[in-house]
C-alpha cells in the first residue's frame, strides 16, 4: 500500500510541474500551505471549466506561487476576473478526514468555488465569498469563507479553487491554511465563549449604568453607555457572527464607520468626564474640533457605504480619504484625550488618574493585538484591553460622583459652621439679656405672669379648637355603620392637626378621604377646616360624585379662596390627599390622589395605585386629576394614609421609616383583626420614634371590604 502511494506521489509530481503535495495525517491539525504547494492559473473572463482542468488540458498554463516575490499578475486587481488555484493533497491516515481550506488574507473576494472530482466523474462544488448568501456557503461559521474537503483514507487528490475578484480584493495577499474540522470547531467554540463573556460584561455595564444616568442626568454616564454600545457593535461586526445571517458585502467601510462612531463617543465621554469646559477651556476647544473632525469622517464613510450599497463605483481617492480620516481620528483621539488627563493628574484631580489607567489598558490591548496577532492571546487582547478600560472608567465615574458629593458636603459644613457662629452670637446676646433681666427682676416677674396668663389663654383656645376639630371629624360609629371592620390611627403632632379624614354617603356610594394640609398645628388645622367645609359643599351640596372631579373642584375652590394665581410671593398652601368612592352594591371603587397613593391588599399581594404628582392647590404644571376604577373582591383590605408615618425619624440610626418598610408592615399585619392592626401600628410607631420628637401629623385608615 505504501509503495503504491509513493508511486502515485512520484507520478503526480511529474505531471504537476513538481508541485509539492500537502501531506495530511492523524497528527496534523493545522498546516499553512507554502508557495511550493500552490499553483495558479489566470482566467480573465472566467471561461475555464473544471472539466478542462481535471482532464489536464490546462496543466502547462499553471504557474508556481512565490509569496516572497509575487508575480505581477497577482498584483493586478480587475474586479470580476477569475484565478484558479491547484492543490494536491495526500492523506496518509487510515481514516477519512474532513478538512477546512481557509484563506488567511484580510481582503475580500466575491466568490470562492472549490471543485473536487469523485470516482464516478461527478464533481462536488463548495461555494463561499462575499457575494454568496450565508445559507448557500459550504461552511457558515462566523461569516468565514472556509471550504470543506473530504479525503478518503490512504488516498491522494487534486482540488481546484476558482477565486472571483471583487472591488476590495488583493490577490497577492491571498494565502491558505488547511485545518481539520475538529480544530476549526474547537477554535470556534473558544472564540464564541470569549465573545459571550465579553458581550455579557458589556451588557451588564450598560444595564448597570442606565439607571444611574436616569437618576442623575449626568452626561458622562450617557456618553459612557453610548461608548460601550459603539464598541459592542464594532466587536459584533469584527467577530463576524452577524454574517452567518446576512451577506458580507462591504465590510471595510462598515468597519471604518463603526470605528468612527466608537471614537466619537470616546471623545465626548473624555470631554464630559474630565469636565474640560470648566477645567481646561483651551483643550476643550481642541476636543470640540476633534469631535467635528470625527463627525466629518462619519458622514464621508456613511456616504461611501450608501454608494457602494447602490452599486455606485466610489473613486479611489474618496475611499483613501475615509481611511486617512479614521487613522488620524484613532491616533488623534487617544492623544487629545490623554494629554488633558495628564495635565489634570498633575493638578491632583483624582478621576483623571483613572482615565489614564483606563487608556493604558486600551493601548496595551492594541499593542498586544498587533504584536501577537497570530496567537490566541493577541487575537483577543483588544477585547480584554477594552473590558479593563471600561471597568476602570466605571470606577472613575464612581470616584467622580463621590468627589461631587464631598464638595457638596464641604459646602454644607460651611453653612453649618456659619449657623454655629450665629448660634454662638445668639447665646451671647441671650446672656446679655439675662443680665439685664436680672437687673429688672420685678418687671420681668410681671411680664412672666402676663405671659403665663397668655399661655393659659392660648392653651384654652387650642383645646377648644381641638374640640371643634374632633366634632367636625366623623365619629367611629359612622365608619362602623358604613364599613364594618376598620381602624383609624390618628396622631396629631400638636394639639390640633393638619391631617384630617372626611366621609360622606349618598345612596349606595361612600366618599372617604385621608388628607394632609400644608403645615401642622394651627395653620394646618385652619386648612383642614377649610378643606372639610369645601368637601361638604362640593359633595353634599353640589352633588359631585366622581373622585377626579371632586379634587378638581376642591383645587379650584382653594385657589380662589387663598387667591392663588401663580404670582411671586403668594401663599403656596394646599392639600395632599387620597380620595375614594366605594359603591356598596357594585363593589366598584374609584380612586384619585394628589401626591398620595392607596394600597389594596388582595390574596396576600399588595396593589399600589399612585395619585397625580401635584397637590390640591395652584401648581405650575397643573392638569386634571386621574380617576382609577377598581373592581373590589370580597376580603380586600384598603389602606389610606398621609406621609407622617413613613417620614418619621427614629430607629437605631435616627433615619426615616420610609415607604418600603411601611408597605411590608401593612402586608404583614393585614390578615389580623382591624383593632389589632391599629394597636400594632401604634406600638411600632412609638418604638421607632423612641425619644425623638414627632415631626408631623400621622393618619392611617384601614378598611376591610
N, C-alpha and C positions, 0 to 999 in steps of 0.2 A: 504493500500500500504506500509506504513512504517512498519507494523507488518510483512508483507511478506518479506520485505527487511531484517529485523532483523533476521528472521528465517533462511533465506538463508545465512546470515553472520555467524550465530552460527554453522550451518551445515558445512560450508566450513572451519571454524576454526578448527573443529574437524578432518575433512578429511585431512587438510593440515598441520597436526602436529602443531596446534596453531600458524600458520603463520599469522601475523597481516596484515590486508589489508591496502592498500594505499587509503585513503579517498580523493575523489575529489569533489569539489562543485563549485558554482558560485563565491566563494570568493577566490579560490585557483588559483594563477598564477604560482607559482613555489614551489616545495617541494622536499627536499632531502629524498631519500629512506634509511631508517635505517636498521640495521642488522636484526631486528626482522621482517622486511617486505620483506626479501630476503632470498631465499634458493637456494642451488646449487647442481648439480649432476655431478660427474666425468664421462667422456665419452672418454677414451684414444684413441680409434680407430674411433671415430666419427660415430658409427654404430646405435645409438639410434635414432628412428624415432619420429616425432611429434605425429603420431597416437598412439604410445605406451604411450606417456606422457599424452595426452588428455584422453586416456582410463583408466588412473590411475594405469597402470602396474608398474610404477617406483616410486610411491609415497613414499614407505618405504625407498628408497635409497637417497632421498633428505635430505640434512643437512642444518642446520641454519648457517648463516654467522656471525662471530664475528669480527667486524672491529678492536676492541682493541687488540685481540689476534687471528690472522688469523690461520686457520687450516694449518698444514704442506703441505697438498695437494695443497693449493692455492699459496704456495711459490715456488712450482716447476714450471719450465718453459721448457716444452717439445714442441718444435716447431712442429706444425701440429696436436697436440692433441686438444680435444674439452672439453668444460664445458657448462652445461645447467644451466640457472638461471630461477627461477619461481617467478612471480609477481602476486599478487591478487589485483585487482582494484575495487573500489566501487564508482559509480557516483551518488552522492546524488542530483544532479541538475535535473531540469525538462527539460533540453536541452541536445542535443547531443554535445559532445566536441571532438576536435581534440587535442591530447596531443603529445608532443615530449619526447621520452625517451632518455636522454642524458647521456653519460658516462663522468666522471669527471677526470679520470686519465690522466697523461701525457705520458704514454707508448702507444705503437701502437699494434693493433691486425689485423690479416689478414682478418677476416670476422666476421660480426655480422649477425645473421638471427633471425628475430622476427616472431614468429608463433602465429596467433590469429585465433580461430575457429569461423566460422559463424554458424547460426542456421541450415543451410542445410548440415552440415557435410563437408563443404568446408573450406579450410584453406587459409588465406592470409599470404603471406611471404614478409617481408620487409628486404632488404639487405643493408649492409654498410660495411666499413672496408677498410684497405689499398689495398687489392687485388681486390676490386670491382671498376670497372670503374665508374667515376662520373655520366655518363648518366644512369647507372643501379642502382644508390643509391636511397634509399627510400626518402631521403631528401638531396638536394645538396645545402647547404648553406656554403660558405667559406671552403669547404673541410671537413665539420664536419661529424660525424658519428651518427647523430640523426636518430631515427626510429619513425615512425608515428603510433599512436594508436587512434582508433576510439571507443568511449564509448557511447552507447545509453543512453537516459535519465532514471534515477532511476534503473539502471541495474548494475550488477557486472560481472567481467570477469577475468579468469585466462589466463595469457600470458606467453609463454616460449621464452627464448632468448638463442640461441646457439652461443658461442664465440669460434672461432678458433684461437689458439695461433700462433704468429709469432716469429721471432728471437729476436725482441725488446720488447716482451710482458712481463709485470709484473702483474700477475693476482691479487696478494694481494693488489695492489693499485687501483683496479677497483671498483669504486663506481658509483652510478646512481642518476640522478635528473629527476623528471617529471615536465614538463612545458607546459603551454598552447601554442597553435600555435601563438596566438596573442602576448604573451610576448616574444616568440622567435623572431618573425618578428620585433617587436618593438626594441628589443635589437640589431638585425642585422642592422636595419636602422640607429640606433645611431652609431654602430660600423663602418658602411660604410661612414657615414658623417664624423666621425673623421678621417677615412682612407683617404677620399677625400681631406679634409682640409690639413692634414699633407703632403700627397704626392704632393698636389698643392704647398705648401710652399717650399718643397724641389726642385721641378721642377723650380719654379721661381728663387730660389737661384742659381741653376745650370745654367739656361739660362742667368741670370744677370752676372755671373762671367766668362762665356766662352769668351765674347768679351774682358773683362779685361785681361784675360790670353793671348789672341791672340795679343792684342796691346802691352802688357808689357813684355810678355815672362817670367813672374815671376813664378818660380816653386811652390811657396806657393799656388798660385791660382790653379795650376794643381792638386796638392795633395788635396786641399780643395774640388775641384769638384769631384775627384775620391772618396774621403771620403764620401761625400754626396751620390754619386751613390751606393757605397757599402752598406751604411746603408739602402738606399731605397730598394735595392734588398733583404736585410735581413728582412726588415719590411714587404715587399710583401709576402715573404715566410712564415714569422711568422703569419701574419693575415690569410693565407690560401686561399685567393681568387683565386690564380693560380690553386689550387687543385679542383676548380669547373670545370676545363677543362682537367686536367691530373691526373692520379692516384697518391696517396700519398704512395710511395713505401719505400724509405729510407730517412725518414725525419731527424733523428738525425744527421747523417754525413753531410747532406746538410746544416742544421742549423749551425753546427760547422764550416764547410768550409766557409760559407758566413760571419760568425762572425770573422774568421781568416783574411779574406780579409779586413773587416771593421777595425780591429785592426792594420793591416799592414799599411793602408793608414793613420790611425790616427798617428802612429809613424813617418811616412815620413812627414806628414804635420807639426807635432810638431817640428821635427828636422829642417825643412826648415823655419818655421815661427819664431822660436827662434834664427835661424842662429847660432846654436851651433858650426858649423865648425869654425866660427871666434870668437864667444864669450866665449864658454866653450868647449875647444877641448877634455878634458878628458871625459866629459859627452857625447860628440859627438861619441866617440869610443864606449861607453856603449850602446848608442842608436843604433848604427850600428849593434852591436852584437844582440840586441833585435830584430832588423829587420830581420836578417838572421835566428834567432831562430823561428820567426813567419813564415818565408818562409818555414822552415823545417816542421812546423806544417801544412801548406797549402799543401805541397807535400804529407805528410802522409795521411791527410784526403781526398785528391783527389784520392789517391790510394785506400783507403777504399771504397769510392763511386764507383770507377770503378770496383773493385772486387765484391761488392755487386750487382752492375748492371749486372754483368756477372754471378750472382748466385753462386759465389765462397764463401765458408764459411771462414770468416775472423777470425783468432784466437782472443780470448778474450783479451789477453794482448796487442795486437796491438790497438784494439779499446780503451782500457783503456789508452794506451799511448797517443792516439789522444785527448782524453778528458782531460788528465793531462796537455798536452801542451796548450790547449785552456784556462784552468783555470789559468795556470802560465802566459800565454800571457796577459789575461784580467787584472789580478792583477798587473803584472809587467809593462805593457804598461802605465797604469794610473800613477803608481808611478814614472816610469822613465821619463815620460814627465812632470809631475807636479813639481818634485824636481828642475830641471833646471829652470823652470819658477819662482819658489820661489826665487832661487838664483839671477836671473836677476831682479826680482822685488825689491829686497833689493839693487841692484845696480842702481835702478831708471830707468830701461828700461821699458818705458811705455807700449808697446804692450804685455809684459809678464803678466801684470795685467789682461788684457782681457782674456788671455789664462787661468789664474787661475779661474776667474769668470765663464768662459765657462765650465770648467771641474767641477766646483762646481754645476752647474745646472745638469750636467750629473750624478754626484754622488747622488744628491737629487732625481733625477728621478729613479735611480736604487734602492735606499733605499726605496722610496715610493712604487715602484713596488713590492718589496719583502714584505714590512710590510702590505700593503693594497691590496694584490693580489686578494682577494675575493670581492673587491669593484670596482665600475666603475672607480673611480679616480686612483686606484692602477693599474688597467689593462692598462690604457693609460698614466701613469705617465712617462714611459720610452720615449714614443714619445714626450711628452711635454718637458722633460728634454733635449732630443737631439735637438729638434727645438730651444729651447733657447740657447743651446750650439752653434749650427750652426749660429744663428743670431749674437751671441756675437763674434764668430770667424770672421764673416764678418765685424763687426765694428772694431775689432782688426786689420784685414788686411788693412782697410782704414787708420787707425791710423799709421800702419807701413809704408805704402806708403807715408803718409804725413811727417813722420819723415825723410824718404829718400829725399823727396823734400826739406825739411828745411835744411838738411845737404848740399844739392847742392846749395841752396840759400846762406848759410853761406860762402861756398867756393867762390861763385860768388861775394859776398860782399867784401871778402878779396882781390879778384882780382881788384874790383873797387877801393878799398882803395889804393891799390898799384898804380893803374893808376892815382888816385888823387895826390898821393905823387910825381909821375913822372911829372904830370902836374904842380904842385907847383914848382918843381925843374926847370922845363922848363920856368915857368914865371920868376923865379929868374934870370936865365941865360939871358932871354929876356931883363929884366930890366938893367942888367949889359951891355948888348949890346947896349941898348938905350942910356945909359950914354956915352958909347964910341962913339956912333953915333953923339951925341950932340957935342962931342969934335971935331968931324971931319965933320962939317956941309957942308963945300963946297964939300968935296969928296963925301959925301952921296947924295948931291943935284945932282951932276954929275951922280952918279950911278942911282938915281931916274929917271932922264931924259932919261938915257940909257935904263932903264927897261921899261919906258913908251913907248919908241920907239919900243922896242922889243914886248911889249904887242900889240901895234897897228899892227905890222907886223904879229904877231900870229893871232890877230883878223881878219886881212885881209885874212890870209891863211885859217882860219876856215870858213869865209864867202864864200871864193872861193870854199872850199871843199864842203860846203853846196850846192852851185850852181851845182857843179858836181854831187853830190848825187841826188839832185832833178831832174837833167837831166836824170840820169840813171833810176830813179823810173818811172814806167808807169804813163802817164797822166790820168786825169779824163775822157777825151774823149775816151780813149781806153776802159775803163770799161763801159762807156755809150754805146759804139758800141757793145761790146761783151755780156754784161749782162743786159743793160737797167737799171732797178731800182737797186740802190746800194748806199752804203756810205762807206767812208774811214775816220775813226777817227785816225789820225796820229799825235802824240805829242811827239817829241824828248825831252829828259831831257836837253841835251846840244844843242849846235849849230848844230852839226852833230849827227847822230843816229846810234845805233847798231841794231835797228829794221829795217826791210825792207820788202817790198812786191814786187812780180815779177809776170808778166803774159806773156803768150805766146799762140799762136794759130797755130794749124796745121790741115788744112781741117776743119772738124766739131768738133774738140776736143780742149778744152781750158784748159791750165795748169795755176793754180794760187797757190801761196804760201804766207803765212804770217810767217815771221821768226824773231827770236830773237838771235842775236850773243852774244858771251861772252863779257861782259863789255858794256860800253856806251861811248859816246864821240868819241875821235879819235881812240882808239883801236877797239871799236865796229864798227865804220864806215869802218875801213880798212877790218875787217872781212866781213862786209856786201857787200863791193865792190868785195871781193874775192868770196863770195857766189853767187852774181849775175853773175859774169863772168863765174863761173863754171856751173851754171844752164843753161846759154846760150849755153855753149859748149855741155853739156850733152843732152839737149832737142833739140835745134835748129840745132846743127851740127851733133851730133851722132844719133839723131832721137829716143832717148829712150822715150817711151810714156806709161810706166806703173809706177804708183805712187811709189810702193815699190822699183822698180829698179832704179828710179831717185835718191831716198835717198841713196840706196846702193852705186851707182856710186859717188854721192856727198861726202859721208863719205870717200870713198877710195881716192878721189882727195884731200880732206882737209888733211887727214892723211899723204898723200905723200908730199903735199906742205909744211906742217908745221913740217915734219919729226917726226911724232908721231909713236913711236914703243913700247910704254909701259915702257920706261926707267924712272928711278927716276930722277926728276928734269926737265923733258922736258915740253914743253908747253901743257897745257890742254884745249886750246881754242877749241870751237866748236859752233854748232848752234842747237837751239831748234826750231822746225818748224812744221807747219801743211801744207800739200800739197794735193790739189785736182786736178782731171782731169775730166772735165764735157763734155759729148758728147751731143751736142745740138739736134741731130737727135733722138737718142735712149733714151735721158734723163737719162742715166746711169752716176752716179758719183763715181769715185774712190777716196779713201782717204788713206793716210799713214801719220803717225805722229811720230815725235821724241820729246817725253816729252810733246807735246801739243795736245789737242783734237780739235774736231769741234763740234758745236751744230747745230742741224737741228730742226726747229720748224714746226710741221705739225699738222694742225687741232687743234691748241691750246695746243699741248703737245710737250715737248722738248725731243729730242733724242740726247744722247751723245755718240760719238764714240771716244774712247781713243786711243792715239798713243802708241808706244812702250816706255818703261821706259828706254830710253837711248838717248844721243844726237847724232847729226851727227858729229862724231869725233871718235878718238880711245877711246875705252871703255873696262873695264876689262871683262865684260860679254857681248860680242857682239854677235848678231845674225841678220839674215835677217829681214828687216822691214816688218811689216804686211800690207797687202792691203785689204781694205774693199770695196766691190762693193755694191752700194746703188741705188735702183730704185727711182728716184725723182718723186714727184707728182706736179701737177700744183699748184702754190701758195706757195710752200715750201720756207722757209727762211733758209739761211745758214750763220752761223757766225764763222769767223776765227779770232784768236786773239793771242797776246802774254801775258806774265804774268804781264805786267806793271800796268794794271787797277786793277786786283784783289789784287795785292801786295802793292798797295799804302796805306800809313798810313794816318789816318785822323779821322774825326768824333769826337764826344764829348770826347772819351777816348783815342784818338790817336792810334787806332788799325788798322789792315789791313782791307781792304774792303772785301776780301775773295771771293771764287768762288760761294758759295751758293747764297749770295745776288746778285752777278753778273748774275747768271743764272736767278734769279727771275726778275731782271731788264730787261734783254733781252726778257723774256717771257711776261712781262707787256707791252712793247712798240712794240712788233713785228708786230702788225696789223697797226701801224701808217706808214705814208709815210717814205721812207728811209732818206730823208733830215731832216725830223722832228726827226727821231731816232738819227741821228748824233748830232743834236742840244741838245737833251735831255741827251745823253751820256756825251757831253762836259760840260753841266751845272751841272750834277750830280757829275762828276769828280772834277770840280773846287770847288763845295760846300763841297764835302767830304775832299778834300785836305786842304782847308782853308788856314791858314797861314803857314802850314808845307811845306817843300821842296818836290818837285817831286823826287822820289827815282830811277825811271827807265824810259826808253822809253816806250811809250804807243802806241799800234796799235790794232785797232778793225776794221774788214771788215764785212759788212753786204750785202747779196745778196738776191734778190727775183727772184726765177727761175720760 
